[in-house]
Amino acid sequence: MYASSASPLTPFDYIAAGYWQDFLANRPIAGGIAYESELRDCILDESLASLQRVDTLLSHIRREMVKTGRWHEETLLLDERYRNFMVFLAFYAGRVLAQQWQNTPHWYGQFELHKRYPELALKTDDFYQHMAVIYCQSADANSVTSLFFALEPIGLRLFGHIDRPFAAVQGGQVASGLYQAVSARLPKLNDDQVVKSGTPVLVTQSSTQNTNTSTHVERIKTVDSQKPLEKEGLSHTPHAVPESQNLFQQESQTKPVLSKSETVQPHTTSENRVLEQPLPSSVPSLQELPMPAIFTQLLVELDNIEVVQTAGNIEYQQAHKVLEQFEQHIAKQSQPRAQMRFSESHLTTKKQALLTLQEAAHAGNSAAMLHLAMYELLGEGLTVDKGAATASGVEWVKQAASKNDSRAQRLLSKMYYQGVGVVQDIDTGKYWLEQAAENGHAEAASVVGQWQQAQALITTQKQEQHSMKRYQLLFVAILVVAILILIIV
């Protein structure tokens, strides 16, 4: 049973409860809600993993809006169905976060926020700042540390770009997606809390054999044998990768229990720590995220944007099937990807898939280059050394971009704008953004168009200011001449 909030219920508390109950009962929400069927496909089971599915949906929606020419923030915010969609997701994220704290979410609108937290610089006309949730009991009732403006990461995911930055009310950067935002606010867990929260744990073989020995809990995520992957993996590849249908289910049947000595060691570096304290909300590392936004968008584009390939198609498709299984499995879990642990056989299968991907990349397949680059930049590729892996990933992206792959050029522009894997360089980022637009990348073209409009407005304003100064000087000159005439006369 969750602790109840000490504060009285607010209008937003009733609205949040009503939205959730209507959604569960398949009742229409007042005013309607966009993407309702897609939301139901996300399986909103109040788990952290469901937020990953929501983030993926938001990326798909963004992509579709760009493709159909509807990617206009101000226009969509006038549509009640879209506003309800974003508000519903905010209510849901607050609910999931409060559940992690074993608390009841308590929502404040701007009136209550201004009254209770006068130090917050809220903009009255900013849709993303008009409500926030208190998700845990704070020792200081007036502390802002337990506030979560859940609409901010939703807005960034849907509409954020280099010319539309989102400034967090509480300072720092807005998280790119709900999973990242909620993960940054998770409570510190002890062993008892891990068990209560339903996080799967490893029990040692010795403790199961001896009932007098206390249960040993390992903080390592194991493969869920109840959720095998459905799609087939590599078959008949040049590297003889074994069949991987029901990949994780096969492994669970052969190794139902691992002893402490048999526990698979993580294949990531020692820098990837276990999430025991809330992540900093400003700039989390790539390894701490389920999937950084730029790579989530890349995976969507690799599926949705077709680029003609002249070689390596078969190898790429074979590797893609297996790697897609891994990504789907990771997305179903309730913790960052850096904490995911796989058995040696699974890691071997993944490595062989990456080798097949590398073969396709060397043959000139730009999709394979990008897929391989993503894993190298995440530190999960074939290169062991972290620095060398980053350099390798950047080089693969550059090679794909040089082949006029608009997806690679858009990714490279983001990397330069954000300083991911390269030294931040706005001019180079702008160059690759324009290249992507020229090669038919719809989102890049839209951003370039908006940037050009902004530049045109600035130029016009400067011209008007310059003209005004000329008129002022002319007026002064005429006035001086008139005065001189009067004096002479």
Summary of the structure (lengths in Angstrom):
residues: 489
radius of gyration: 26.7
end to end distance: 96.2
largest distance: 118.8
contacts: 1457
relative contact order: 0.08
helix: 56%
strand: 4%
